[in-house]
Amino acid sequence: MSAALAHVVLPPDRRQSATALHVQRGVRRLFAGMGCVSLPEFSLANGRRADVIALCPAGRLTIVEIKSSVADFRADRKWPDYRDFCDRFLFAIPDTVPEGLIPEECGLIVADAFGAAILREPAEHPLSGARRKAVTLRFAHYAAGLLHTLADPGAVRDGAL
């Protein structure tokens, strides 16, 4: 990263609670430590928005759904819709959410603002080549758009993006 961009931070998405943003930060730090790159609030072709998607060096795609409370988990049943767009699917929760709430067939991460740990590895369900290419291209396009926003915030205000 260039020195000019090292201090620039994207504004937080205002749709998440402070707890969810802390969990997101910890999850993204976990993936970075694993050599993966990640994006928050990633729109999928089916109209759903993944809380975090990670792309690892071998091309494996992982989606993480963040649940900040028991009520958040109980109110949201869209998570099966993410599986068609990743090789691995995990929930991420703060330590205040009971682990037993998360379905056994899903991976589980416990996170806070400083880091995260995978407590349960998910089952792998490899994507087809065509779907992997489509999601990876969408990932690249979204990431490049974020970089453009950081490098030229005026373009966003002026409607260029």
N, C-alpha and C positions, 0 to 999 in steps of 0.2 A: 504494500500500500504506500502511496506517495506520502511524504511528510505533510503536504497541504491537506490531505484528507484524514490524517490520523486523528485529528481532534473533532471532526464533524460527526454528528450523531443525527440519525433520522428521528423525527418526533415520534413519540409512542402512539400506537393505535389506541384510540380512546374507547374502543368497544370492550376491552378487557379490564377486569378488576386488578388492583395492585397485586394481589396474590397470584393471579394468572400471569401477570407480567414477570413476577419474580421467578415463577416456575419456568416460564419460557426462557428466561435468561440462563437459568441453571441447565436446562436441557440443551440449549445451544452451546454452552461451554462444554458439556459432556461430549457432544458430537465433534466439536473442534478438537478436543483432546484425543479423539479417536481418528483424527485425520480426515474427517468429513466436513463438508460445508453445508450450511443450513439456511433456510429462509423462513421467516414468520408469515403467517396470514397468506398462504399460497392458494390461489384459486385453481380449482380442478375443472376439467372439461365438463363434468356433470353438474357444475354450479355450486358445489360444496367448497368450503374454504378450510384447508388444513391449518391447524394452529402452528405446526412446524413440519417442514419437510427437509430431510437430510439426503444429500448425495454423497456417497462414499467413493473412494478412489477406483474401486472395481466396477462402479456403475450401479451399485445396489441403492435402491430408494427406500427410505423409511419415513413413514408418517407418524406423527405424535399428536394425539388429541389430549389437550390439557383440561383437567377437571379440578376446579379450585375448591369445591365443596361437595357435600353429599347432595344437596339440592341441585347443583349444577349437573351432576351425573344423572340424577333421576329425571331431570327435565329434557335431557338430550339423548335421543335414540337414533341419531343419524350416523353414528360411527361406523356401522357396517358398510356404508356407502364409500368409505375411503379405501377399502381393501383392494378394489380393482385398479388402484393407481399407485400401488407400492408393493415392494417385496416383503416388507415387514411392517407391522402395525403395533404401536404401543400406546398406552395411556400414561400420562405423567400427572402426578398428584403431589400436593404438599404433604408433610407428615401429619397434618391434622385430619386428613381423609383416611378412613379405614381401608387398608389394603384389600380386605375381603370383599369389598364392594365391586372391585374390578373383575370382569369375567376371566375365568381361568385360561381361555383360549387366546387371550391378548397378553402382550408383553406389558411390563410394569416398570415405570421409572418413578422414583421419589426424588423431588428436587426442591431447592430453594433458590434464592437470588445468587448464591455463590457457587453452586455446583449441583450435581445430580449423580445418582447411581441406578443402574439397571438391576432391579430385584428379581425380575422374571423375564427371561428371553422369550420373544414371540416365536411362533411357528413361522417358517418361511413359506411363501407362496410366490415363486418367481413370476415376474411379469413376462408376457409375450414380447418378442423383439419389437414389434410395431408399437405396442403401448409404452414400452420403455423409452423408445425414441421420442414419441410424442410428449411424454411427461418431462424427459430430459431437455428437450427443446423449449418447452414452456418454462422450465426452471431457468435455463440460460437467458431467455428473453426477459423474464421478470428480474433476474439478478442484474442484467445489463441496464434495465430501466432504473433500478435503485441506484446504481453507480452514476448514471446520468443525472439523477435527481440530486445526488450529493455534489457532483462536479459543477452543475449548472442549475441551482435552485431557481434562478430567474426564469428559466425556460418553462418550469412547471407553472409558475405564477402567470406567465404570459400565454399559457395554453398550448405550448409547443409539444407537450407530452400527453 
